[in-house]
Amino acid sequence: MSIFLTKSLNLFTIKSKDFTRILPSLMSRHQHRCFSTITYEIKKRIGYITLNRPEVLNSINDVMPKELSTCVEQANHDSSVHVIVLSGAGKAFCSGYDLTYYAQNKNEKAVQDMPWDPMKDYVSMKENTEHFMSLFRSSKPTICKVHGDALAGGSDIALCCDLILMANEAQIGYMPARVWGCPTTAMWIYRLGIEKAKRMLLTGDKITGIEAEKLGLVLKSVPREELNVEVENLAQRMATVPINQLIMQKLLINQVLENMGLRTTQMFATLFDGIARHSPEGMTFKRRSETIGWKRAVKERDLGTYDWTTDVSLQETKDDKN
């Protein structure tokens, strides 16, 4: 009897240790189900984070940035995960901030009543910047799969990843550079260099995956039907490297950008983003979004058919002259 009890206790001890070892992984798999804007799952050493608001093109709301960084943190604390892959559900990767919520409706988080408090805005937007930058500062490599458009704030998220693979026909751009915004992560500068960053941010143009690869903004652009395989092959190749080696190589490379003043640049970019939303032109854009709807206001912004300083349609002015 004593021998039987001893063996039973030993077996229980072994199973208890095994349960303790796998408990964090089981918990992380359970916890991801609680997210409202993100899905998270683990397969073969890869943590898959998916932006999951497809009905609004994965636009950013108040919840998504925090949930994104929480997922990254979970993956970093999970010893079964070597690599993180970020993607978007549905048609788009991420269309940027939800302008129905932030621009078309009255929203003090986006635009305060005058006189506005720049530091209140800065603290709020800096939180989002840091959430996005969790992808850059993640100890484990992050790969972004851009199968559809990555626009405005969505481009901020994508450019924080270590590597970006993009579908040929997908578009990326920061159109709010024309009015009502400044890219708070400032990663355009560090990825493109001075002249090419100016080319993008002084026009607010969108470019395709093919053009983005030529500029050096993304690692590779491929036909959409080949994108999944390209991402999986790269992620699986990295996943065969020990985690400590991955962390060391990433720290080595990232510290170069940190020493170039990345944090200071982001401080200015986040401040300028607040100024852009509260400038006379920014307030005009907000009023027009509330009046005619954000989709028409964005179209006018992107086509350059509205003078935001004088609050006059350039198309109407042109028609008057004719």
C-alpha positions in Angstrom: 0.0 0.0 0.0 2.8 2.4 0.9 4.5 1.7 -2.4 1.3 2.4 -4.3 0.7 5.7 -2.4 4.3 6.8 -3.0 4.0 6.1 -6.7 0.6 7.9 -6.8 2.1 11.0 -5.0 5.0 11.0 -7.4 2.8 10.9 -10.4 0.6 13.7 -8.9 3.7 15.8 -8.3 4.9 15.3 -11.9 1.5 16.2 -13.3 1.3 19.2 -11.0 4.6 20.4 -12.3 3.5 19.9 -15.9 0.3 21.8 -15.2 2.2 24.7 -13.6 4.5 24.8 -16.6 1.6 24.9 -19.2 -0.7 27.1 -17.1 0.6 30.5 -18.4 0.1 29.3 -22.0 -3.4 28.0 -21.3 -4.2 31.3 -19.6 -2.9 33.3 -22.5 -5.0 31.3 -24.9 -8.1 31.9 -22.8 -7.5 35.6 -22.2 -7.3 36.5 -25.9 -11.0 35.6 -26.2 -11.9 38.6 -24.0 -10.6 41.2 -26.5 -13.2 43.3 -28.3 -11.1 44.7 -31.2 -8.3 42.1 -31.5 -7.9 38.3 -31.8 -4.8 36.5 -30.6 -3.7 32.9 -31.1 -0.6 30.9 -31.0 0.5 28.3 -33.6 3.9 26.7 -34.1 6.0 29.3 -32.1 4.2 32.2 -33.7 1.8 34.6 -32.0 -0.9 35.9 -34.4 -2.4 39.3 -33.6 -5.3 40.3 -35.8 -7.0 43.7 -35.8 -10.7 42.6 -35.7 -13.1 45.4 -36.6 -13.7 44.4 -40.3 -17.1 46.1 -40.5 -15.3 49.5 -40.2 -12.1 48.5 -42.0 -10.4 47.9 -38.7 -10.5 51.6 -37.8 -9.0 52.6 -34.5 -11.2 53.3 -31.5 -10.4 54.1 -27.9 -9.9 50.4 -27.0 -7.8 49.0 -29.9 -4.4 50.6 -29.0 -4.5 49.2 -25.4 -5.6 45.8 -26.6 -2.8 45.7 -29.2 -0.1 46.4 -26.6 -1.6 43.9 -24.2 -1.4 41.2 -26.9 2.2 42.1 -27.6 3.0 41.9 -23.9 1.3 38.5 -23.6 3.4 37.2 -26.5 6.6 38.5 -25.0 5.9 36.7 -21.7 5.0 33.5 -23.4 8.1 31.2 -23.8 6.3 29.3 -26.6 6.2 32.3 -28.8 9.3 33.3 -30.9 7.7 35.7 -33.5 4.7 37.9 -33.7 2.7 38.4 -36.9 0.2 41.3 -37.1 -2.5 41.4 -39.7 -6.1 42.8 -40.2 -9.4 41.0 -40.7 -11.5 41.6 -43.7 -10.8 43.9 -46.6 -8.3 46.3 -45.0 -5.3 46.1 -42.7 -6.4 49.3 -40.9 -8.0 52.4 -42.3 -6.8 54.7 -39.5 -8.8 56.3 -36.7 -12.5 55.9 -36.7 -13.6 59.3 -38.2 -17.3 58.7 -37.5 -16.4 58.7 -33.8 -13.5 61.2 -33.8 -14.3 63.7 -36.6 -17.9 63.5 -37.6 -19.3 63.4 -34.0 -18.4 65.8 -31.3 -15.5 64.2 -29.4 -13.4 66.1 -26.9 -10.6 63.5 -27.1 -10.0 64.5 -30.7 -10.8 68.2 -30.6 -11.2 70.2 -27.3 -13.3 73.3 -26.9 -11.2 76.4 -27.0 -9.0 77.4 -25.4 -7.6 73.9 -25.6 -5.0 72.3 -23.3 -2.0 71.0 -25.4 -0.7 68.9 -22.6 -4.0 67.2 -22.0 -4.1 66.2 -25.7 -0.4 65.2 -25.6 -0.8 62.9 -22.7 -3.8 61.2 -24.3 -2.2 60.8 -27.8 1.2 59.8 -26.3 -0.5 56.8 -24.7 -1.6 55.6 -28.1 1.8 56.2 -29.6 3.3 54.0 -26.9 0.8 51.3 -27.5 1.6 51.3 -31.2 5.3 51.4 -30.4 5.0 48.2 -28.3 5.4 46.5 -31.7 8.8 48.2 -32.2 9.9 47.7 -28.6 8.6 44.2 -28.3 11.6 42.0 -27.4 10.5 39.5 -30.0 10.4 40.2 -33.7 7.2 41.6 -35.2 6.1 41.1 -38.8 3.2 43.1 -40.3 1.1 41.5 -43.1 -0.6 44.3 -45.1 -3.1 42.6 -47.4 -5.3 45.7 -47.7 -5.0 49.4 -47.1 -2.9 50.7 -44.2 -3.9 54.4 -44.0 -3.4 57.3 -41.6 -3.2 55.9 -38.1 -3.2 52.4 -39.6 0.1 53.2 -41.3 1.5 54.3 -37.9 0.7 50.8 -36.6 2.2 49.0 -39.6 5.4 51.0 -39.6 6.1 50.2 -35.9 6.6 46.6 -36.9 10.1 45.3 -37.5 9.3 44.0 -41.0 6.4 44.7 -43.4 5.3 42.5 -46.2 2.6 44.0 -48.4 0.2 43.0 -51.2 1.0 44.7 -54.5 -2.3 46.4 -54.8 -2.7 47.5 -51.2 -2.1 51.1 -50.4 -0.2 52.9 -47.6 -0.1 56.5 -46.8 -0.6 59.2 -44.2 -3.2 61.5 -45.7 -3.9 63.6 -42.5 -0.5 65.2 -43.2 -2.6 67.4 -45.6 -4.7 68.6 -42.7 -5.8 67.5 -39.2 -2.8 65.3 -38.3 0.9 64.4 -37.9 2.2 60.8 -37.7 2.9 60.5 -34.0 5.3 57.5 -34.3 7.3 59.4 -36.9 8.5 56.1 -38.4 8.2 57.4 -41.9 11.4 59.4 -41.3 13.4 56.5 -40.0 12.3 54.0 -42.6 12.6 56.3 -45.7 15.2 58.9 -44.9 14.8 62.7 -45.1 14.0 63.3 -48.7 11.6 60.4 -49.3 9.8 61.1 -46.0 9.3 64.7 -47.2 7.9 63.3 -50.5 5.3 61.4 -48.6 4.4 63.8 -45.7 4.4 67.0 -47.8 1.8 65.5 -50.1 -0.1 63.1 -48.0 -0.2 60.7 -51.0 -1.0 57.0 -50.9 1.3 54.5 -52.6 0.9 50.9 -53.6 2.8 48.0 -52.1 5.0 47.9 -55.3 5.9 51.6 -54.9 6.4 51.2 -51.1 9.0 48.4 -51.8 10.8 50.6 -54.3 11.0 53.5 -51.8 12.3 51.1 -49.1 9.3 51.6 -46.9 8.4 47.9 -46.8 10.6 44.8 -47.0 8.7 43.2 -49.9 5.6 43.5 -52.0 4.0 40.4 -53.6 0.7 39.5 -55.3 -2.0 39.2 -52.8 -2.5 35.5 -53.3 1.2 34.9 -52.4 1.3 37.1 -49.3 0.2 34.5 -46.7 2.9 32.1 -47.9 5.6 34.8 -47.9 4.8 35.9 -44.4 4.5 32.3 -43.0 7.9 31.3 -44.6 9.6 34.3 -43.1 8.0 33.9 -39.7 8.7 30.2 -39.5 12.4 30.8 -40.5 12.8 33.3 -37.6 10.9 30.9 -35.3 13.7 28.4 -35.5 16.1 30.9 -33.9 16.4 30.8 -30.0 14.5 33.6 -28.4 17.6 35.1 -26.7 19.3 35.4 -30.1 16.3 37.1 -31.6 16.1 39.5 -28.7 19.8 40.4 -28.9 19.8 41.1 -32.6 16.7 43.3 -32.3 18.1 45.2 -29.4 21.3 45.8 -31.3 19.5 47.3 -34.3 16.8 49.2 -32.4 19.3 51.1 -30.2 20.6 52.8 -33.3 17.2 54.5 -33.9 16.9 55.3 -30.2 20.3 57.0 -30.2 19.2 59.0 -33.3 16.6 60.6 -31.1 13.5 58.6 -31.8 11.8 59.4 -28.6 12.4 63.1 -29.0 11.1 63.0 -32.5 8.0 61.3 -31.4 7.5 63.8 -28.6 7.4 66.6 -31.2 5.3 64.6 -33.6 2.7 63.9 -31.0 2.6 67.6 -30.0 2.3 68.6 -33.6 -0.6 66.1 -34.1 -2.5 67.9 -31.4 -1.7 71.3 -32.9 -2.8 70.1 -36.3 -6.2 69.1 -34.9 -6.7 72.4 -33.1 -5.2 74.8 -35.8 -7.7 77.0 -37.7 -7.5 74.6 -40.6 -7.9 71.6 -38.4 -11.0 73.2 -36.8 -12.4 73.9 -40.3 -11.9 70.2 -41.2 -13.7 69.1 -38.0 -16.6 71.5 -38.6 -16.9 70.3 -42.2 -16.8 66.7 -41.2 -19.6 67.3 -38.8 -21.6 69.2 -41.4 -21.2 67.2 -44.6 -19.9 63.9 -43.2 -16.3 62.8 -42.8 -16.2 60.8 -46.1 -16.8 63.9 -48.2 -14.4 66.0 -46.1 -11.7 63.4 -46.5 -12.3 63.3 -50.2 -11.9 67.0 -50.4 -8.7 66.8 -48.3 -7.2 64.0 -50.3 -8.1 65.5 -53.8 -7.0 69.0 -52.7 -10.3 70.5 -53.7 -10.8 72.5 -50.5 -9.0 75.5 -49.1 -8.9 74.8 -45.3 -7.4 78.2 -44.5 -10.2 80.3 -46.2 -12.9 77.7 -45.6 -13.8 77.7 -49.3 -14.2 75.0 -51.9 -11.6 75.3 -54.6 -13.9 73.7 -57.0 -16.6 76.3 -56.4 -13.9 79.1 -56.8 -12.9 77.5 -60.1 -16.5 77.4 -61.3 -17.1 81.0 -60.4 -14.0 82.1 -62.4 -15.3 80.2 -65.4 
